[in-house]
Amino acid sequence: MEKFIILMWLCSTVNSPPCFQITTPEKVFDDHYSCVSFGYSHSIKLIKKLKIEDVNRLGLYTRFACRKENIIKKETNA
């Protein structure tokens, strides 16, 4: 079964290393559209939670990628 996995990073234009991976409340999506929509909306929520001064001083921004994965569904014996 094909699903989409989101990978998200918080990045800085002034720090090194420039990005570090962050966890998201949702990780697996049924289609690319759902994954991308979540990535943009979660990015906005994340940036709004940060202090304006920190975003400006550190040049903070988010990056994300939606990767297609084959998920193996486990069968249960009833």
C-alpha positions in Angstrom: 0.0 0.0 0.0 1.4 3.4 -1.0 1.5 6.2 1.6 3.3 9.5 1.9 5.7 10.2 4.8 6.5 13.8 5.8 10.0 14.8 6.8 10.3 18.3 8.3 13.2 20.5 9.3 13.6 23.8 11.2 16.3 25.8 9.6 18.3 28.9 10.2 20.1 31.3 7.8 22.8 32.1 10.4 23.5 28.9 12.4 25.6 25.9 11.5 24.4 23.3 10.9 21.7 25.2 9.2 18.8 22.6 9.7 17.7 20.0 12.1 14.9 17.5 11.7 11.8 17.9 13.8 8.9 15.6 14.6 5.4 16.2 13.5 2.1 15.2 15.1 1.2 13.4 11.9 3.7 11.4 9.8 1.8 9.2 7.3 -0.7 10.4 4.7 -2.9 8.7 2.1 -1.9 11.0 -0.7 0.6 13.7 -1.7 -2.0 16.5 -1.5 -2.7 15.7 2.2 0.9 15.5 3.0 1.8 18.8 1.3 -1.3 20.6 2.8 -0.3 19.4 6.3 3.4 20.5 5.7 2.4 24.1 4.9 -0.2 24.4 7.6 2.1 22.9 10.2 4.9 25.2 9.1 2.7 28.3 9.8 1.7 27.0 13.2 5.3 26.2 14.2 6.6 29.6 13.1 3.8 31.4 14.9 4.7 29.6 18.1 8.2 31.0 18.0 9.2 34.4 19.3 9.3 37.0 16.5 12.7 38.2 17.7 14.1 34.7 17.4 12.7 34.2 13.9 14.2 37.5 12.8 17.5 37.1 14.6 18.2 33.5 13.6 16.5 33.7 10.2 14.3 30.7 11.1 12.2 28.9 8.5 10.9 25.4 7.8 11.5 22.9 5.1 9.6 19.7 4.4 9.4 16.8 2.0 6.7 14.3 1.2 8.2 11.0 0.3 6.3 8.1 -1.3 6.7 4.9 0.7 5.3 1.4 0.4 3.8 0.4 3.7 3.2 -3.2 4.5 0.0 -3.8 6.3 0.2 -6.5 8.9 -2.5 -9.1 8.8 -4.0 -10.1 12.1 -5.2 -13.6 12.9 -8.6 -13.5 14.5 
